C-alpha cells in the first residue's frame, strides 16, 4: 500500500519571492540585491530574476541607485485589506441604524484628497437612494460631503473645493462657494441636505473621526417613506451610531 502524503505542495519560486518582499521590509523598506540575496540565502542571479518579476508586477520598485523598495501593488493590497477590516467593524452599527430609522445608511470617507462613499447598508424595505451623480462631483450637495468638509482643516477644504466645481443638481443646491463655506462653518454636529442632491430626498450626516479616519455616516429619507419620527429622534439615533462606529474604529485601527 502506498502511503498518502498529506504535506502541502509548495512552489519554491513563490516562497522565495515572498521571502524577498519580507527581506526588503525587514531592512526598513529599502535594500540592494546583494543584501537581499545574502539575507534570503539565494544566488545573486536567482535573486535578480525574482526581483525583476516582483518589480514588473509592482510589488517592488527599483530606485535609480539600484536599491529596491516596496511597490504600489503591495501598498494597494494592504490598503484594501485595511478598508475591508474597517467596513467590517462599521457594519453592525450601520445595520442597527437602518433598522431603527427604517432608512438606508451610508458611510463615506476622505482619503487622498477625495470624498468617497465606501459602504451602503440597505434592504428591500429600505432601498438606497440612487446616486445618479457620484459623490466625487456632488459632495457640496450632500450631507455626507458637507459633514466631512466641515471636519477638514482649512487648507484641505480649500484645496478640495478648488478642484471640485459646485454643480447645480436641483434648485436648492448651493453653488456659491461663500454661501457653502458659511453653511459649513455654522453647521452643528449634524449636517443636512434638504433636497440639494435630489428633489424629495432629505439626508442627515454625523461625523466619524479618528486619528486615522475622517468620515461621516448618513441616513436618507424620501417624503413618502419617512418614518414617523421627529427630527430630534433621527439626529439622536444618528449621533449614537456615529459614536459607536467611531469607538470601534478608534480601538482597532492601527496607526
C-alpha positions as CSV (number, residue, x, y, z in Angstrom):
1,X,0.0,0.0,0.0
2,X,1.3,3.4,-0.9
3,X,1.3,5.9,2.0
4,X,-0.7,9.1,1.4
5,X,1.5,12.2,1.6
6,X,-0.7,14.8,3.4
7,X,2.0,17.5,3.3
8,X,1.1,20.6,1.2
9,X,2.6,21.1,-2.3
10,X,4.8,24.2,-2.1
11,X,6.1,26.2,-5.0
12,X,9.6,27.2,-4.2
13,X,9.8,30.2,-6.5
14,X,6.7,31.7,-4.9
15,X,8.2,31.2,-1.4
16,X,11.5,32.8,-2.5
17,X,9.6,35.8,-3.9
18,X,7.7,36.3,-0.7
19,X,10.8,36.0,1.4
20,X,12.4,38.7,-0.8
21,X,9.5,41.1,0.0
22,X,9.8,40.3,3.7
23,X,13.6,40.9,3.5
24,X,13.0,44.4,1.9
25,X,10.6,45.2,4.6
26,X,13.0,44.0,7.3
27,X,15.6,46.4,6.0
28,X,13.4,49.4,6.7
29,X,11.7,49.1,3.3
30,X,14.9,49.6,1.2
31,X,17.7,47.2,0.2
32,X,20.1,46.3,-2.6
33,X,20.1,43.0,-4.5
34,X,23.3,41.7,-2.9
35,X,21.9,42.4,0.6
36,X,18.7,40.6,-0.2
37,X,20.5,37.6,-1.7
38,X,22.5,37.2,1.5
39,X,19.5,37.7,3.7
40,X,17.4,35.1,1.9
41,X,20.2,32.7,1.1
42,X,19.9,32.8,-2.7
43,X,22.4,33.1,-5.5
44,X,22.7,36.6,-6.9
45,X,21.4,35.5,-10.4
46,X,18.3,33.9,-8.9
47,X,17.7,37.0,-6.7
48,X,17.9,39.3,-9.8
49,X,15.4,37.1,-11.7
50,X,12.9,37.3,-8.8
51,X,13.4,41.0,-8.2
52,X,12.7,41.7,-11.9
53,X,9.5,39.8,-11.7
54,X,8.4,41.5,-8.5
55,X,9.3,44.9,-9.9
56,X,7.3,44.2,-13.2
57,X,4.2,43.2,-11.1
58,X,4.5,46.3,-8.9
59,X,5.2,44.5,-5.6
60,X,8.7,46.1,-5.5
61,X,10.1,49.2,-7.1
62,X,13.7,49.7,-8.3
63,X,15.3,53.1,-7.5
64,X,17.9,54.9,-9.5
65,X,20.7,53.9,-7.1
66,X,19.8,50.2,-7.7
67,X,18.1,49.6,-4.4
68,X,14.6,48.1,-4.1
69,X,11.6,49.4,-2.1
70,X,8.1,48.1,-1.5
71,X,6.0,48.8,-4.6
72,X,2.5,50.2,-5.2
73,X,0.8,46.8,-5.7
74,X,1.8,45.8,-2.2
75,X,0.6,49.1,-0.8
76,X,-2.8,48.7,-2.7
77,X,-3.3,45.2,-1.3
78,X,-2.6,46.5,2.3
79,X,-4.9,49.5,1.8
80,X,-7.8,47.3,0.6
81,X,-7.3,44.9,3.5
82,X,-7.5,47.8,5.9
83,X,-10.6,49.1,4.2
84,X,-12.3,45.7,4.4
85,X,-11.4,45.5,8.1
86,X,-12.8,49.0,8.7
87,X,-16.1,48.3,7.0
88,X,-16.5,45.0,8.9
89,X,-16.3,46.9,12.1
90,X,-18.6,49.7,11.0
91,X,-21.4,47.4,9.6
92,X,-23.1,46.3,12.9
93,X,-23.8,49.9,13.9
94,X,-24.9,50.7,10.4
95,X,-27.3,47.8,10.3
96,X,-28.7,48.8,13.7
97,X,-29.3,52.4,12.5
98,X,-31.0,51.2,9.4
99,X,-33.4,49.1,11.5
100,X,-34.0,51.9,14.0
101,X,-34.7,54.6,11.4
102,X,-36.0,52.4,8.6
103,X,-33.8,54.1,6.1
104,X,-30.7,53.3,4.0
105,X,-27.4,54.1,5.8
106,X,-24.3,55.4,4.1
107,X,-20.6,55.6,5.2
108,X,-18.2,58.0,3.4
109,X,-14.5,58.8,4.0
110,X,-12.0,61.3,2.9
111,X,-8.7,59.9,1.5
112,X,-6.1,61.1,-1.0
113,X,-7.9,64.3,-1.4
114,X,-11.3,62.8,-2.3
115,X,-14.6,62.0,-0.6
116,X,-15.9,58.6,-1.4
117,X,-18.9,56.5,-0.3
118,X,-17.4,53.3,0.9
119,X,-20.4,51.4,2.2
120,X,-24.2,51.4,1.9
121,X,-26.5,49.3,4.1
122,X,-30.0,48.9,2.7
123,X,-32.7,46.3,2.5
124,X,-35.7,45.5,0.2
125,X,-37.9,47.6,2.6
126,X,-35.3,50.4,2.8
127,X,-33.6,50.7,-0.7
128,X,-30.8,53.1,-1.1
129,X,-31.2,56.4,-3.0
130,X,-29.9,56.2,-6.5
131,X,-26.5,58.1,-6.5
132,X,-27.1,59.4,-10.1
133,X,-24.2,61.8,-9.7
134,X,-21.2,60.4,-7.9
135,X,-20.2,62.0,-4.7
136,X,-16.8,62.9,-6.2
137,X,-18.8,65.6,-8.1
138,X,-21.5,66.3,-5.6
139,X,-20.1,66.5,-2.1
140,X,-21.2,70.1,-1.8
141,X,-24.8,69.0,-2.3
142,X,-24.8,66.1,0.2
143,X,-25.0,65.9,4.0
144,X,-22.1,63.4,3.9
145,X,-19.9,65.7,1.9
146,X,-20.7,68.8,3.9
147,X,-20.1,66.9,7.2
148,X,-16.6,65.7,6.0
149,X,-15.7,69.1,4.6
150,X,-16.6,70.7,7.9
151,X,-14.2,68.3,9.7
152,X,-11.2,69.1,7.4
153,X,-8.6,71.6,8.1
154,X,-8.9,74.9,6.3
155,X,-6.1,74.2,3.8
156,X,-7.5,70.7,2.9
157,X,-11.0,72.1,2.5
158,X,-9.9,75.0,0.3
159,X,-7.9,72.5,-1.9
160,X,-10.9,70.2,-2.2
161,X,-13.2,73.0,-3.2
162,X,-10.7,74.4,-5.7
163,X,-10.7,71.1,-7.6
164,X,-14.5,70.4,-7.5
165,X,-16.9,72.8,-9.2
166,X,-20.2,73.5,-7.3
167,X,-22.5,72.0,-9.9
168,X,-26.2,72.7,-9.6
169,X,-28.2,69.4,-9.1
170,X,-31.5,70.9,-8.0
171,X,-33.0,74.3,-7.5
172,X,-31.9,74.0,-3.8
173,X,-28.2,73.2,-4.5
174,X,-25.8,75.8,-3.1
175,X,-23.4,76.8,-5.9
176,X,-21.9,79.9,-4.3
177,X,-18.6,79.0,-2.6
178,X,-19.0,81.7,0.0
179,X,-22.5,80.6,0.9
180,X,-21.4,77.0,1.1
181,X,-18.4,78.0,3.3
182,X,-20.7,79.9,5.7
183,X,-23.1,77.0,5.8
184,X,-20.3,74.5,6.7
185,X,-18.9,76.9,9.3
186,X,-22.3,77.2,11.0
187,X,-23.3,73.5,10.8
188,X,-23.6,71.8,14.2
189,X,-22.9,68.2,14.8
190,X,-25.5,67.1,12.2
191,X,-25.1,68.2,8.6
192,X,-28.2,68.3,6.4
193,X,-29.1,68.1,2.8
194,X,-32.7,69.2,2.2
195,X,-33.3,68.3,-1.5
196,X,-30.0,69.7,-2.6
197,X,-28.9,66.5,-4.2
198,X,-32.2,65.2,-5.4
199,X,-35.8,66.5,-5.1
200,X,-37.7,64.7,-2.5
201,X,-34.6,63.4,-0.8
202,X,-33.6,64.5,2.7
203,X,-30.4,63.4,4.2
204,X,-28.6,63.9,7.6
205,X,-25.0,63.0,8.5
206,X,-22.8,62.8,11.6
207,X,-19.0,62.8,11.7
208,X,-16.9,59.7,12.2
209,X,-13.5,61.0,13.2
210,X,-10.4,59.0,14.5
211,X,-6.7,59.9,14.3
212,X,-6.6,57.8,11.0
213,X,-10.0,58.4,9.5
214,X,-12.1,61.4,8.6
215,X,-15.6,60.2,7.6
216,X,-19.3,60.5,8.1
217,X,-22.3,58.3,8.4
218,X,-25.7,59.4,7.0
219,X,-29.3,58.3,6.6
220,X,-31.6,59.4,3.7
221,X,-35.4,59.6,3.6
222,X,-37.9,60.3,0.9
223,X,-41.0,62.3,1.8
224,X,-43.3,59.4,1.0
225,X,-41.2,56.9,3.0
226,X,-40.1,59.0,6.0
227,X,-40.6,57.2,9.3
228,X,-42.9,58.6,11.9
229,X,-40.0,60.1,13.9
230,X,-39.2,63.6,15.0
231,X,-36.0,65.3,13.7
232,X,-34.6,65.2,17.2
233,X,-35.1,61.4,17.4
234,X,-33.4,60.9,14.0
235,X,-30.5,63.1,15.0
236,X,-30.1,61.4,18.3
237,X,-30.0,57.9,16.7
238,X,-27.6,59.1,14.0
239,X,-25.3,60.6,16.6
240,X,-25.3,57.4,18.7
241,X,-24.5,55.3,15.7
242,X,-21.6,57.6,14.6
243,X,-20.1,57.5,18.0
244,X,-20.4,53.7,18.1
245,X,-18.6,53.4,14.7
246,X,-16.0,55.9,15.8
247,X,-15.3,54.0,19.0
248,X,-15.0,50.6,17.2
249,X,-12.6,52.1,14.6
250,X,-10.5,54.0,17.2
251,X,-10.0,50.9,19.3
252,X,-8.8,48.7,16.5
253,X,-7.4,50.7,13.6
254,X,-3.6,50.5,13.6
255,X,-1.6,53.7,13.4
